[in-house]
Amino acid sequence: MEKEIKMPRLREEMKEGVLCAWLKEEGESFKKGEPLYEIETDKVVNQVEAEEDGVLEKQLVEEGDVVPCGEKIGEVRVDE
């Protein structure tokens, strides 16, 4: 099943974040709890972990891009 990865809102006042790094490449599998990417907000870098096992299908934004919260940044395939 295909799912979207969206820029998370880590705090109430957060409007956007910088995608610092993808920690998985397209086509690479991951397990629940593994970090997928890093985002920077107010000079703090946060790793965002996978919510379930899957494969990173597509990276839709580049490292260094500023992305509004809720915007689609990638696609994953997860097993049901």
The first five atom37 places (N, CA, C, CB, O) and aatype in JSON, in Angstrom:
{
  "aatype": [12, 6, 11, 6, 9, 11, 12, 14, 1, 10, 1, 6, 6, 12, 11, 6, 7, 19, 10, 4, 0, 17, 10, 11, 6, 6, 7, 6, 15, 13, 11, 11, 7, 6, 14, 10, 18, 6, 9, 6, 16, 3, 11, 19, 19, 2, 5, 19, 6, 0, 6, 6, 3, 7, 19, 10, 6, 11, 5, 10, 19, 6, 6, 7, 3, 19, 19, 14, 4, 7, 6, 11, 9, 7, 6, 19, 1, 19, 3, 6],
  "atom_mask": [
    [1, 1, 1, 1, 1],
    [1, 1, 1, 1, 1],
    [1, 1, 1, 1, 1],
    [1, 1, 1, 1, 1],
    [1, 1, 1, 1, 1],
    [1, 1, 1, 1, 1],
    [1, 1, 1, 1, 1],
    [1, 1, 1, 1, 1],
    [1, 1, 1, 1, 1],
    [1, 1, 1, 1, 1],
    [1, 1, 1, 1, 1],
    [1, 1, 1, 1, 1],
    [1, 1, 1, 1, 1],
    [1, 1, 1, 1, 1],
    [1, 1, 1, 1, 1],
    [1, 1, 1, 1, 1],
    [1, 1, 1, 0, 1],
    [1, 1, 1, 1, 1],
    [1, 1, 1, 1, 1],
    [1, 1, 1, 1, 1],
    [1, 1, 1, 1, 1],
    [1, 1, 1, 1, 1],
    [1, 1, 1, 1, 1],
    [1, 1, 1, 1, 1],
    [1, 1, 1, 1, 1],
    [1, 1, 1, 1, 1],
    [1, 1, 1, 0, 1],
    [1, 1, 1, 1, 1],
    [1, 1, 1, 1, 1],
    [1, 1, 1, 1, 1],
    [1, 1, 1, 1, 1],
    [1, 1, 1, 1, 1],
    [1, 1, 1, 0, 1],
    [1, 1, 1, 1, 1],
    [1, 1, 1, 1, 1],
    [1, 1, 1, 1, 1],
    [1, 1, 1, 1, 1],
    [1, 1, 1, 1, 1],
    [1, 1, 1, 1, 1],
    [1, 1, 1, 1, 1],
    [1, 1, 1, 1, 1],
    [1, 1, 1, 1, 1],
    [1, 1, 1, 1, 1],
    [1, 1, 1, 1, 1],
    [1, 1, 1, 1, 1],
    [1, 1, 1, 1, 1],
    [1, 1, 1, 1, 1],
    [1, 1, 1, 1, 1],
    [1, 1, 1, 1, 1],
    [1, 1, 1, 1, 1],
    [1, 1, 1, 1, 1],
    [1, 1, 1, 1, 1],
    [1, 1, 1, 1, 1],
    [1, 1, 1, 0, 1],
    [1, 1, 1, 1, 1],
    [1, 1, 1, 1, 1],
    [1, 1, 1, 1, 1],
    [1, 1, 1, 1, 1],
    [1, 1, 1, 1, 1],
    [1, 1, 1, 1, 1],
    [1, 1, 1, 1, 1],
    [1, 1, 1, 1, 1],
    [1, 1, 1, 1, 1],
    [1, 1, 1, 0, 1],
    [1, 1, 1, 1, 1],
    [1, 1, 1, 1, 1],
    [1, 1, 1, 1, 1],
    [1, 1, 1, 1, 1],
    [1, 1, 1, 1, 1],
    [1, 1, 1, 0, 1],
    [1, 1, 1, 1, 1],
    [1, 1, 1, 1, 1],
    [1, 1, 1, 1, 1],
    [1, 1, 1, 0, 1],
    [1, 1, 1, 1, 1],
    [1, 1, 1, 1, 1],
    [1, 1, 1, 1, 1],
    [1, 1, 1, 1, 1],
    [1, 1, 1, 1, 1],
    [1, 1, 1, 1, 1]
  ],
  "atom_positions": [
    [[0.85, -1.18, 0.0], [0.0, 0.0, 0.0], [0.9, 1.24, 0.0], [-0.97, 0.0, 1.23], [1.85, 1.33, 0.77]],
    [[0.58, 2.19, -0.86], [1.34, 3.44, -0.95], [0.85, 4.43, 0.11], [1.21, 4.06, -2.37], [-0.35, 4.55, 0.36]],
    [[1.81, 5.13, 0.72], [1.47, 6.18, 1.7], [2.34, 7.39, 1.44], [1.65, 5.67, 3.16], [3.45, 7.28, 0.9]],
    [[1.83, 8.55, 1.83], [2.57, 9.8, 1.69], [3.36, 10.08, 2.96], [1.61, 10.98, 1.38], [2.92, 9.75, 4.07]],
    [[4.52, 10.69, 2.8], [5.27, 11.25, 3.93], [5.04, 12.75, 3.84], [6.83, 10.86, 3.89], [5.27, 13.36, 2.79]],
    [[4.6, 13.35, 4.93], [4.36, 14.8, 4.94], [5.28, 15.45, 5.97], [2.88, 15.12, 5.26], [5.66, 14.83, 6.96]],
    [[5.61, 16.72, 5.71], [6.42, 17.48, 6.66], [5.64, 17.56, 7.97], [6.76, 18.92, 6.11], [4.53, 18.1, 8.0]],
    [[6.2, 17.03, 9.06], [5.47, 17.04, 10.32], [5.46, 18.42, 10.99], [6.06, 16.03, 11.27], [6.33, 19.25, 10.74]],
    [[4.48, 18.63, 11.82], [4.42, 19.83, 12.67], [4.85, 19.36, 14.06], [2.95, 20.5, 12.69], [4.09, 18.69, 14.76]],
    [[6.07, 19.71, 14.44], [6.63, 19.23, 15.69], [6.23, 20.09, 16.89], [8.13, 19.17, 15.59], [6.3, 19.65, 18.03]],
    [[5.82, 21.31, 16.61], [5.34, 22.22, 17.65], [4.15, 22.99, 17.11], [6.47, 23.21, 18.12], [4.0, 23.13, 15.9]],
    [[3.31, 23.48, 17.99], [2.1, 24.22, 17.59], [2.42, 25.39, 16.67], [1.37, 24.73, 18.82], [1.72, 25.6, 15.68]],
    [[3.48, 26.15, 16.99], [3.81, 27.36, 16.22], [4.62, 27.08, 14.95], [4.57, 28.32, 17.09], [4.9, 28.0, 14.19]],
    [[5.01, 25.84, 14.72], [5.83, 25.5, 13.55], [5.02, 25.66, 12.27], [6.36, 24.05, 13.67], [3.93, 25.12, 12.14]],
    [[5.57, 26.41, 11.32], [4.91, 26.65, 10.03], [5.62, 25.92, 8.88], [4.86, 28.15, 9.73], [4.99, 25.54, 7.9]],
    [[6.96, 25.73, 9.03], [7.75, 25.09, 7.98], [9.02, 24.51, 8.6], [8.1, 26.09, 6.84], [9.37, 24.82, 9.74]],
    [[9.69, 23.67, 7.83], [10.95, 23.09, 8.28], [11.87, 22.91, 7.08], [0.0, 0.0, 0.0], [11.43, 22.94, 5.93]],
    [[13.15, 22.73, 7.36], [14.14, 22.48, 6.32], [14.45, 20.99, 6.32], [15.44, 23.33, 6.54], [14.8, 20.44, 7.36]],
    [[14.32, 20.34, 5.18], [14.71, 18.95, 5.07], [16.23, 18.92, 4.99], [14.05, 18.24, 3.83], [16.81, 19.26, 3.96]],
    [[16.88, 18.53, 6.08], [18.35, 18.53, 6.15], [18.96, 17.36, 5.41], [18.8, 18.51, 7.61], [19.94, 17.52, 4.68]],
    [[18.38, 16.17, 5.59], [18.98, 14.97, 5.0], [17.96, 13.85, 4.9], [20.2, 14.51, 5.82], [17.13, 13.66, 5.79]],
    [[18.04, 13.13, 3.8], [17.34, 11.85, 3.68], [18.3, 10.81, 4.24], [16.91, 11.54, 2.18], [19.46, 10.76, 3.84]],
    [[17.83, 9.97, 5.14], [18.66, 8.94, 5.75], [18.47, 7.58, 5.08], [18.35, 8.83, 7.23], [19.19, 6.63, 5.37]],
    [[17.5, 7.5, 4.17], [17.27, 6.31, 3.34], [17.22, 6.76, 1.89], [15.94, 5.57, 3.76], [16.75, 7.86, 1.59]],
    [[17.7, 5.91, 1.0], [17.66, 6.19, -0.43], [16.4, 5.59, -1.04], [18.93, 5.63, -1.14], [15.79, 4.7, -0.45]],
    [[16.0, 6.08, -2.21], [14.85, 5.51, -2.91], [15.1, 4.03, -3.14], [14.58, 6.25, -4.26], [16.19, 3.64, -3.57]],
    [[14.1, 3.22, -2.86], [14.2, 1.77, -3.03], [14.73, 1.05, -1.81], [0.0, 0.0, 0.0], [14.73, -0.18, -1.77]],
    [[15.18, 1.79, -0.81], [15.74, 1.19, 0.4], [14.62, 0.87, 1.4], [16.79, 2.13, 1.05], [13.71, 1.68, 1.6]],
    [[14.7, -0.3, 2.01], [13.69, -0.69, 3.0], [14.07, -0.16, 4.38], [13.54, -2.23, 3.04], [15.22, 0.2, 4.63]],
    [[13.09, -0.12, 5.26], [13.29, 0.35, 6.62], [12.32, -0.37, 7.54], [13.09, 1.89, 6.72], [11.32, -0.94, 7.1]],
    [[12.64, -0.34, 8.82], [11.81, -0.95, 9.86], [11.19, 0.16, 10.71], [12.64, -1.93, 10.74], [11.72, 1.27, 10.79]],
    [[10.08, -0.15, 11.33], [9.43, 0.79, 12.25], [10.45, 1.27, 13.27], [8.21, 0.12, 12.96], [11.18, 0.47, 13.86]],
    [[10.5, 2.59, 13.49], [11.4, 3.18, 14.46], [12.74, 3.62, 13.9], [0.0, 0.0, 0.0], [13.48, 4.35, 14.57]],
    [[13.07, 3.19, 12.67], [14.32, 3.65, 12.05], [14.14, 5.08, 11.55], [14.74, 2.72, 10.88], [13.07, 5.43, 11.06]],
    [[15.18, 5.92, 11.68], [15.08, 7.28, 11.15], [15.05, 7.29, 9.62], [16.25, 8.14, 11.66], [15.84, 6.6, 8.97]],
    [[14.13, 8.08, 9.05], [13.99, 8.2, 7.6], [14.63, 9.47, 7.05], [12.53, 8.17, 7.21], [15.25, 9.46, 5.99]],
    [[14.48, 10.57, 7.81], [15.0, 11.86, 7.35], [15.2, 12.77, 8.54], [14.05, 12.51, 6.32], [14.72, 12.49, 9.64]],
    [[15.92, 13.88, 8.31], [16.15, 14.87, 9.34], [15.58, 16.21, 8.89], [17.66, 15.01, 9.66], [15.7, 16.59, 7.73]],
    [[14.95, 16.91, 9.83], [14.45, 18.25, 9.54], [15.01, 19.22, 10.58], [12.89, 18.28, 9.53], [15.26, 18.85, 11.73]],
    [[15.19, 20.45, 10.15], [15.67, 21.5, 11.05], [14.55, 22.5, 11.28], [16.92, 22.21, 10.47], [13.9, 22.96, 10.35]],
    [[14.35, 22.83, 12.56], [13.4, 23.86, 12.95], [14.07, 24.71, 14.02], [12.05, 23.24, 13.47], [14.57, 24.18, 15.01]],
    [[14.09, 26.0, 13.83], [14.69, 26.92, 14.8], [16.07, 26.45, 15.25], [13.78, 27.06, 16.02], [16.38, 26.46, 16.44]],
    [[16.89, 26.04, 14.28], [18.28, 25.63, 14.52], [18.43, 24.33, 15.3], [18.99, 26.72, 15.25], [19.53, 24.02, 15.77]],
    [[17.36, 23.58, 15.46], [17.4, 22.26, 16.09], [17.12, 21.22, 15.01], [16.37, 22.16, 17.27], [16.15, 21.34, 14.26]],
    [[17.96, 20.19, 14.94], [17.77, 19.12, 13.95], [17.09, 17.94, 14.63], [19.13, 18.69, 13.3], [17.54, 17.46, 15.67]],
    [[16.01, 17.47, 14.02], [15.23, 16.35, 14.53], [15.24, 15.22, 13.53], [13.79, 16.78, 14.85], [15.06, 15.44, 12.33]],
    [[15.45, 13.99, 14.0], [15.3, 12.82, 13.14], [13.84, 12.38, 13.22], [16.27, 11.66, 13.56], [13.25, 12.34, 14.29]],
    [[13.27, 12.05, 12.06], [11.9, 11.58, 12.01], [11.94, 10.09, 11.7], [11.05, 12.36, 10.95], [12.53, 9.66, 10.71]],
    [[11.3, 9.31, 12.56], [11.33, 7.85, 12.46], [10.14, 7.31, 11.69], [11.39, 7.24, 13.83], [9.08, 7.93, 11.62]],
    [[10.34, 6.12, 11.1], [9.28, 5.42, 10.39], [8.21, 4.95, 11.37], [9.86, 4.22, 9.6], [8.52, 4.49, 12.47]],
    [[6.97, 5.07, 10.97], [5.86, 4.64, 11.81], [5.55, 3.17, 11.62], [4.63, 5.47, 11.51], [4.87, 2.56, 12.46]],
    [[6.04, 2.58, 10.52], [5.84, 1.16, 10.24], [6.89, 0.69, 9.24], [4.41, 0.9, 9.69], [7.59, 1.52, 8.65]],
    [[7.02, -0.61, 9.05], [7.97, -1.17, 8.1], [7.57, -0.79, 6.68], [8.06, -2.7, 8.24], [6.38, -0.68, 6.38]],
    [[8.56, -0.6, 5.79], [8.24, -0.29, 4.41], [9.47, -0.05, 3.56], [0.0, 0.0, 0.0], [10.59, -0.41, 3.93]],
    [[9.23, 0.56, 2.4], [10.27, 0.9, 1.42], [10.06, 2.34, 1.0], [10.24, -0.07, 0.17], [8.94, 2.75, 0.71]],
    [[11.15, 3.12, 0.97], [11.07, 4.5, 0.49], [10.98, 4.46, -1.04], [12.3, 5.35, 0.96], [11.94, 4.1, -1.71]],
    [[9.84, 4.82, -1.56], [9.6, 4.77, -3.01], [10.12, 6.01, -3.72], [8.12, 4.6, -3.28], [10.75, 5.9, -4.78]],
    [[9.86, 7.2, -3.15], [10.2, 8.43, -3.85], [10.48, 9.56, -2.88], [9.07, 8.83, -4.8], [9.75, 9.76, -1.91]],
    [[11.56, 10.3, -3.15], [11.88, 11.53, -2.42], [11.39, 12.68, -3.29], [13.44, 11.65, -2.11], [11.84, 12.84, -4.42]],
    [[10.47, 13.48, -2.78], [9.85, 14.55, -3.58], [10.47, 15.92, -3.34], [8.39, 14.62, -3.28], [10.21, 16.84, -4.12]],
    [[11.28, 16.07, -2.29], [11.97, 17.33, -2.04], [13.45, 17.04, -1.87], [11.4, 18.05, -0.78], [13.85, 15.94, -1.5]],
    [[14.26, 18.05, -2.15], [15.71, 17.92, -2.07], [16.21, 18.33, -0.67], [16.39, 18.79, -3.15], [15.55, 19.09, 0.04]],
    [[17.36, 17.82, -0.3], [17.99, 18.24, 0.94], [18.25, 19.74, 0.86], [19.31, 17.45, 1.2], [18.75, 20.24, -0.15]],
    [[17.92, 20.46, 1.92], [18.08, 21.91, 1.96], [16.81, 22.68, 1.62], [0.0, 0.0, 0.0], [16.75, 23.89, 1.83]],
    [[15.79, 22.0, 1.1], [14.53, 22.67, 0.76], [13.76, 23.06, 2.01], [13.67, 21.77, -0.13], [13.72, 22.31, 2.99]],
    [[13.14, 24.24, 1.97], [12.23, 24.69, 3.02], [10.84, 24.22, 2.63], [12.28, 26.27, 3.22], [10.37, 24.51, 1.52]],
    [[10.17, 23.5, 3.54], [8.9, 22.86, 3.21], [7.85, 23.24, 4.26], [9.06, 21.33, 3.13], [8.09, 23.1, 5.46]],
    [[6.68, 23.71, 3.8], [5.59, 24.02, 4.75], [5.1, 22.74, 5.44], [4.42, 24.71, 4.01], [5.11, 21.66, 4.83]],
    [[4.68, 22.86, 6.68], [4.13, 21.72, 7.42], [2.92, 21.16, 6.67], [3.72, 22.14, 8.86], [2.08, 21.9, 6.15]],
    [[2.84, 19.85, 6.62], [1.72, 19.18, 5.95], [1.95, 18.92, 4.47], [0.0, 0.0, 0.0], [1.17, 18.17, 3.86]],
    [[2.99, 19.51, 3.87], [3.26, 19.29, 2.45], [3.9, 17.92, 2.24], [4.16, 20.4, 1.88], [4.72, 17.47, 3.04]],
    [[3.52, 17.27, 1.16], [4.04, 15.94, 0.82], [5.52, 16.05, 0.46], [3.24, 15.32, -0.36], [5.9, 16.84, -0.4]],
    [[6.37, 15.24, 1.13], [7.8, 15.26, 0.85], [8.32, 13.95, 0.27], [8.56, 15.59, 2.1], [9.42, 13.89, -0.26]],
    [[7.51, 12.89, 0.38], [7.95, 11.59, -0.13], [6.82, 10.6, -0.17], [0.0, 0.0, 0.0], [5.7, 10.87, 0.27]],
    [[7.13, 9.4, -0.71], [6.17, 8.32, -0.8], [6.84, 7.04, -0.32], [5.62, 8.17, -2.25], [8.0, 6.78, -0.62]],
    [[6.08, 6.23, 0.43], [6.56, 4.95, 0.89], [5.57, 3.87, 0.52], [6.82, 4.97, 2.39], [4.39, 4.13, 0.29]],
    [[6.07, 2.65, 0.47], [5.21, 1.47, 0.29], [5.31, 0.68, 1.58], [5.63, 0.6, -0.97], [6.41, 0.35, 2.02]],
    [[4.19, 0.37, 2.19], [4.16, -0.39, 3.43], [3.39, -1.69, 3.22], [3.53, 0.44, 4.57], [2.49, -1.77, 2.38]],
    [[3.77, -2.69, 3.98], [3.06, -3.97, 3.94], [1.88, -3.93, 4.89], [4.0, -5.14, 4.28], [1.96, -3.35, 5.97]],
    [[0.8, -4.55, 4.48], [-0.39, -4.6, 5.36], [-0.47, -5.91, 6.05], [-1.67, -4.35, 4.57], [-1.39, -6.14, 6.82]]
  ]
}
